């Protein structure tokens, strides 16, 4: 799945797996080796830095990444611990810069327009 978030804002990513009600869920970035795991459902629901939060709902779980940064962009994996081989769903996270997002909008610099210009004139 591909998701897009805005820098400076949170994003919640919902992951779904079959037959995973009681399994441990986790979220990782990159190769998804042990050191790449960002948060697991059997740990506290928020990582020690407060960047990632996980909510386990049985066959689905959601991960919220707070205060997105451009460096958060990349490939993530929603993982499920299984007997044998774990299963994964790929997540491609794109982060857009909020300033660039607004720069093309006709009202992006509205704060620079004098209020009198915005008032309608009576005829």
C-alpha positions, 0 to 999 in steps of 0.5 A: 500500500502507498500512503502520503503524509504531510511534514509536521503532522501525524499519519496513521497507517492501518495494517490488516492480516488474516488469522492474526488475532493473538499474534504479536504485531510490529512495524519496521523500516528498511530490511526489517531485521531485529534492529529495524523494528520501530514498535511491537504490540507486546511492548508498551503502546508507544516507543520510548521517543514517542514517535510511534504508537501502535494499536492492536485490534486483532486481525488489524492494527494501526501505527501512528507516526507523529510529527512526520519529517521528510526523513520518515519517507520510505519503505515500511513493513507491517509484520506479524509474528508467526510460527515459522516465517513471519508475514508482512505487508509493504507500506510505501510512505511518501512525505510532502512538505506542507510549505510546498503543498500550499505554495501552488494554492491561490490563497497560500499567501492570504496573510500577506493580503491587506484585509481591505482588499478582501472586503467586498465593495458596496455599489 
